Amino acid sequence: MKRFCVFLAGGILLGGSCGRAPEPPPNVLLISIDTLRADRPGGAGNPRATTPHLDRLAATGTVFSQASSTTSWTLPAHLSLLTGQYPSSHGVVGDIHALPDSKTTLAEFLTRRGYAAAGFVTGPYLDPAFGFAQGFDTYEPCVDYRVERDNQGGIENLVGVHLRSHSGVTSPALHERAVDWLARVPTGKPFFLFLHYWDPHYDFVPEAPYDRVFNPEYRGRLSGRGFSENRAIHSGMAPTERQRVMDLYDGEIRYTDRWIGKVLRALESRGDLERTLIVVVGDHGEEFFEHGGKGHRRNLYGETLDIPLITRLPGVLAGGGVVAEPASLVDVFPTVVAVAGGGRESLAQGRSLQTLAAGTGTRRVYGELHDTHISIREGKWKFIARAGDEGRGELFDLRADPAERADCSGRYPQITADFQAAARAREWARLAPPATPRPSLREGTLAELRALGYVQ
């Protein structure tokens, strides 16, 4: 009769016969889908078939149904994802900031442990100018524009690349470069592959047939082009026209899901699918007038802050389970650290998703928007306040009011006071760097960004 030993590596039980060398650490595939709301994947209850490939992944993985971003816009959210820290801790809270070299990224952590690391990205705020390339062997923007810099390294064309990015179709180029890199990773060498999909970000102009897949009978003339500035898209628009906007948004999501499916098939063809930790997240959501506005980067309500979060690693985060404990983008870093067998990264502010899946207690997760808004979530409660006015704020019971419409702070004064004190203390900001590099913008750029709604 064979005897078996159990090895503990970074919180993972690995089975093997006694005396046999521990298995190598799993690969890591981290997928970020820009502007993907928590309620749009099919597995989240959307009756539409928006994400068939992600739904299959979720059916054999673990879904964190109450996951939140750390903010409601791309730049600081992704740096939270890659550092495990909240925006005021990693230091990048606005367009004029870049990640300090003193911060450790997930790519740096993994390359120090022998991983090959590559990032392929498709949005202007993931440009290397903001510090995203730290630790990657290969880091490539897969777009048909480039962020231009002057002789001092200052960014000259941020407004232009933003406007251009809204009309781009980027998933095919990302896929081509990613699978090419993957094919060149030596067999047996662990890899970290970070993919950022931009197409669900507005403008909502999906390629055919995805422009009509969810409402082929539509005969109107409304377009999702120029979503942020388009005056035809407003809170008082007809229900059929508002639905048309959602149809186009869902079409972009379905289109992106198709390309994610191709990456998963590429992993499977390499024989790596079953030994790869896969993490799929949104970076923030999108408002369609739930609180009177449209887009994102304007508030911290659920439609802009709540995101999907799916993980899969056979034997560890698997089985089609659903975890209802609040989770955050900052939890991804410590999860990967645990899976990679490297111990706990002391500067990460999240918790391993393995511990959340095990149901080990409640916790608070936080959100920030520039220096203007703060949110705190614990259990069924969510508190939102304006920075500097934490003594007021709104309190929501998410079980009774998931849409965050009825402020109940007056009914629960003690709970509200506890959240107000936590917001004033800003405990999560304790790791803030003494100074943050600033990729300078040419004169007038900030004013132009403000006019487009990118800067408060």
Residue, then its C-alpha position, 0 to 999 in steps of 0.5 A: m500500500k502506498r503511503f502519501c505525505v501532505f506538503l503545505a506551500g503558501g497555504i495550499l495542500l499538495g499531495g505526493s508520495c513521500g520523498r518526492a520533490p514538491e510540485p512547482p508553483p502554479n502559473v498565474l493568469l490575471i485578467s482585468i476587464d475594464t468597466l465590467r459591472a458586477d451584475r453583467p456576467g451571466g453567472a451573476g444573474n444576468p439572464r442574457a448570455t453575455t459571458p458564456h466562457l466566464d460562466r463556464l470558468a465560474a462553474t468550476g471555480t469560485v465566485f466572490s459575489q460581493a467584490s468591490s473595486t478600491t475606486s471607480w476609475t481605471l488608474p488607481a484601481h489597477l495599481s491596487l490590483l497589482t500592489g494589494q494596497y488602497p489608492s491612498s497607500h500606493g499613492v496614485v490617486g490622480d492623473i498626475h501621479a505614478l507608482p513610486d519605485s518603493k512599492t512592490t508589484l505583483a510582477e516584482f514579487l513573482t519574478r523574484r521567485g523565478y516566474a516569467a512575467a508579461g503584461f499586455v494592456t489596452g487602455p491609456y491609463l495602463d501606460p508604463a508612464f504610470g509605473f505599471a511596467q515594474g517587475f515585468d519582463t515584457y510589458e506592452p500596450c496593445v493599441d494603435y497610439r502611444v503616450e508621447r513624452d517630452n525630453q523631460g518625460g512629461i506626458e504631452n497627449l493624454v487627452g488625445v489618447h483618451l479620445r482615441s481609445h474610446s473608439g478603438v477595438t483592442s482585444p484581437a491585438l492583445h490576444e495575438r501578442a499574448v498567445d505569441w508570448l505564451a508559446r515562447v515560455p519554456t515548458g515547466k517554467p512558471f509564468f505570470l500573464f496579466l491581460h487587460y481588456w479595454d473594449p467594454h469601456y465606453d464608447f459602446v460601439p461593438e463590432a458586428p454581430y455583437d452590435r445587434v446580438f441582444n436586440p436584433e429588432y431595434r430600428g432606432r438610430l441611437s448610437g453608443r458613440g461619444f457616450s460621455e458627451n452624447r446629449a442624446i444619452h440622458s436620464g430622461m431618455a425613453p426606456t427603449e433607447r436606454q435599453r439600447v445603450m445597455d444592449l450595446y454595452d452588453g454586446e461589448i462584454r460578449y465580444t470581450d468574453r469571446w476573446i477570453g475564451k480563446v486565451l483559455r483554449a490556448l492555455e488548455s492546448r499547452g496543458d497548463l489550464e489545470r495548473t494555472l491560478i486564473v483570476v478574472v476581475g473588473d476594475h470598476g463598474e459603470e453608471f447608467f443613471e441609477h443615481g442620476g449620472k452616467g459613466h464612472r469616476r464620479n461616485l462610489y455607489g455600487e453601480t460604479l464600485d462593485i465588480p465581478l471576481i472569479t478565481r479558479l485553481p483546481g484543488v484550491l479555489a474550485g468547485g463552483g462555490v459562491v462566497a458572499e463575504p465582501a472582497s476587494l481588489v486588494d485581496v488578489f495580491p495576497t492570494v497570488v502570494a499564498v498560491a506561489g508559496g512565498g509566504r505573506e507579503s506584509l505590505a499587502q492590505g488585503r486578505s487571501l481569497q482562500t481565507l475568505a472562501a473558508g469563511t474565517g470572519t468578517r472584515r471591512v473593505y474600503g473605496e476612495l475617489h480622489d480626495t473627495h469620496i470615501s466608502i466603507r463596507e462591512g457585512k451588509w452595511k455600506f457607508i459613503a461620505r465626502a472626504g472632510d465631511e465624514g461626520r455626515g455621510e450615507l448609510f445603506d443596508l445592502r440586504a434590504d436596499p441593494a440599489e443604495r437608494a435609502d439612506c438609513s443613517g438616521r435609523y442606526p446612529q451608533i452604526t453610523a458613528d462607528f463608520q464615521a470614526a473609521a472614515r476619519a481615521r483612514e487607517w487604510a492610508r497608513l502606507a502612503p509614500p512620502a512623495t509620489p512621482r508625477p508624470s507631468l502634463r503639458e499646460g492645459t491638459l488638466a483643464e481639458l481632462r476636467a472638461l471631458g469629465y476625467v478629473q474632478 
